[in-house]
Amino acid sequence: MSDLALKSGGLDLSLGDIVRLDEVVDREALRDVCRSFFELFNLSVRVFSADGTLLADAHEEQSIHAYLRTTQGGERALREDQDAVIRATPSAPVQLGEITGAVYDVVPIVYHGRRVGRFVLGPYLPAEMKEVPKALLKADPALEPEKVRDALASMPRVRRATAERVAAHLRGILDLLVFSSHRAHLTSEMHVASVREGYRELAEKTSKLQAAYDRLKELDQLKSNFLATVSHELRTPLTSIIGYSEMLEAGIAGDLNEEQFDFVRTIHTKGDQLLALITSLLDLSKLEQGVMRIEPEQLDPAELVTDVAKTFEPAARKKEIDLIVAVAPGLPRIGADPVRVKQILSNLVENAVKFTPKGGHVVLAANEAEMEDGADGLGAVLLALPRRAVAFAVRDSGIGMPSGELSRIFDAFYQVDGSSTREHGGTGLGLSIVKRLVDAHGGTIDVQSALGEGTSFTVTLPEAEDGP
């Protein structure tokens, strides 16, 4: 524990000292001890803290005291004697008397060499006392000797040796009570100090993490801005390169021999690939910044699936892959951006064709489904209402993915085969963009895959709100 945690409140944890007795001792336990001694020995017991605060009191008023208070002089003399007893702060046990001839034992409570309080035992009459003190009868002329004698007779008499044993026994019990209470209090304070120190350290770590998070967020924003700027600036000259390569292929600048034509076609192909990469980077940047506009329309799922299938039919035929279309009848229209939905399905079908070996098959299907649409948060499950939706599924018999990779495939730039010698090309942006576009449409995307057995993606989009 650090030095900051070594002091707490009225307790010095490094020294184990008690500053205030009442801060560590259970007053109810202290009262129980005093009451038990009073009942056992018929002697009044009072316990005071070091500053004079009364912590416990077990006594009954003596008859002589009650009688003295009926006269002015008797009350004054008694009060002076009792005030002297209360104010006494001895460093060792002392015996103090009062006008009645009764005595009090005043015993300090010492802990770790420090006087933390005191207890007062009495008043009681010494056993050897035989006569009524003359000073008592002179305290006030109104006092009647016979009544004084009768009142004194009811006061307990104790031998000196007995009083010392009782006081020693009580001091031992109080010392034990203070010790146990202090240790319990010390343990509690140390626990509180430890918790405070732990909270301070946690607050410092939280502050550092927040600063690191803010810095990473700033760097991520800078990265997004950089990619968006660079991609935008590359797009213009790249469009020119593609355009001029197309004109060269078309022979506008003159006939090309076979070798020249192959060179120009390579330039055109690679230009298209680079343009697709730049377009993906721009789309990702817009999605991250929340500036991509989604313009929903009522779309026919069957037309979407058919259109996408026609686009990839030549590539599938070239790899001798069966591209199967399966659309259930009577599907509801969906409310979605036609360009972005085609982008979603095209990306999934393109990946399926790419990762399916020769002789395999790819299935592009659409079926009716349901989505929960209702309250958010607590009680959502109970209050949610089913909503018609369309589930677009893209299944292949390709190479599949390990189950441990599925949680990361939607991360930007992540590829299952990230080695420098990987067989299939790609940037790792496609699925990340697909996931963000699906979220932007209020839909869901699920994936199931097994290594060597193929992969299945399911995109579920809700029915158009004002659809039939």
JODARA-V997393 format. One record per backbone hydrogen bond with DSSP energy under -0.5 kcal/mol. NH is the residue of the N-H (numbers start at 1). CO is the residue of the C=O. Records with the same first field share a line. If there is no record, write none. Layout:
NH->CO / CO
//
This chain:
5->2
6->3
7->4
8->11
11->8
12->17
13->6 / 11
14->6
15->12
16->12
17->12
19->10 / 17
21->116
23->20
24->21
25->21
27->25
30->26
31->27
32->28
33->29
34->30
35->31
36->32
37->33
38->34
39->35
40->36
41->37
42->38
43->37
45->58
46->120
47->56
48->118
49->53
50->116
52->49
55->47 / 53
56->47
58->45
64->151
66->62
67->63
68->64
69->65
70->67
71->68
75->68 / 71
76->72
77->73
78->74
79->75
80->76
81->77
82->78
83->79
84->80
85->81
86->82
87->83
88->84
94->106
96->104
98->102
101->98
103->124
104->96
105->121
106->94 / 104
107->105 / 119
109->117
110->108
111->114
114->111
116->109 / 114
117->109
118->48
119->107
120->46
121->105
122->44 / 120
123->103
124->103
125->156
127->158
129->126
137->133
138->134
139->135 / 136
143->140
145->143
148->144
149->145
150->146
151->147
152->148
153->149
154->150 / 151
155->152
158->125
163->159
164->160
165->161
166->162
167->163
168->164
169->165
170->166
171->167
172->168
173->169
174->170
175->171
176->172
177->173
178->174
179->175
180->176
181->177
182->178
183->179
184->180
185->181
186->182
187->183
188->184
189->185
190->186
191->187
192->188
193->189
194->190
195->191
196->192
197->193
198->194
199->195
200->196
201->197
202->198
203->199
204->200
205->201
206->202
207->203
208->204
209->205
210->206
211->207
212->208
213->209
214->210
215->211
216->212
217->213
218->214
219->215
220->216
221->217
222->218
223->219
224->220
225->221
226->222
227->223
228->224
229->225
230->226
231->227
232->228
233->229
234->230
235->231
236->232
237->233
238->234
239->235
240->236
241->237
242->238
243->239
244->240
245->241
246->242
247->243
248->244
249->245
250->246
251->248
252->247
254->251
261->257
262->258
263->259
264->260
265->261
266->262
267->263
268->264
269->265
270->266
271->267
272->268
273->269
274->270
275->271
276->272
277->273
278->274
279->275
280->276
281->277
282->278
283->279
284->280
285->281
286->282
287->283
288->284
289->285
290->286
291->286
292->286
295->293
296->294
297->336
299->297 / 334
301->299
304->300
305->301
306->302
307->303
308->304
309->305
310->306
311->307
312->308
313->309
314->310
316->312
317->313
318->314
319->315
320->317
321->316
322->360
323->321
324->322 / 362
326->364
328->366
331->328
334->299
335->462
336->297 / 334
338->336
341->337
342->338
343->339
344->340
345->341
346->342
347->343
348->344
349->345
350->346
351->347
352->348
353->349
354->350
355->351
356->353
357->355
359->319 / 320
360->357
362->322
363->395
364->324
365->363 / 393
366->326
367->391
369->389
371->387
373->385
380->377
383->379
384->380
385->373
387->371
389->369
390->461
391->367
392->390 / 459
393->365 / 391
394->457
395->363
396->455
397->361
399->355
405->402
406->402 / 403
408->405
409->405
411->408
413->428
414->411 / 428
418->416
422->419
433->429
434->430
435->431
436->432
437->433
438->434
439->435
440->436
441->437 / 438
442->439
443->438
444->460
446->458
448->456
450->454
452->399
453->450
454->450
456->448
457->394
458->446
459->392
460->444 / 458
461->390 / 459
463->388
464->333
467->464
//
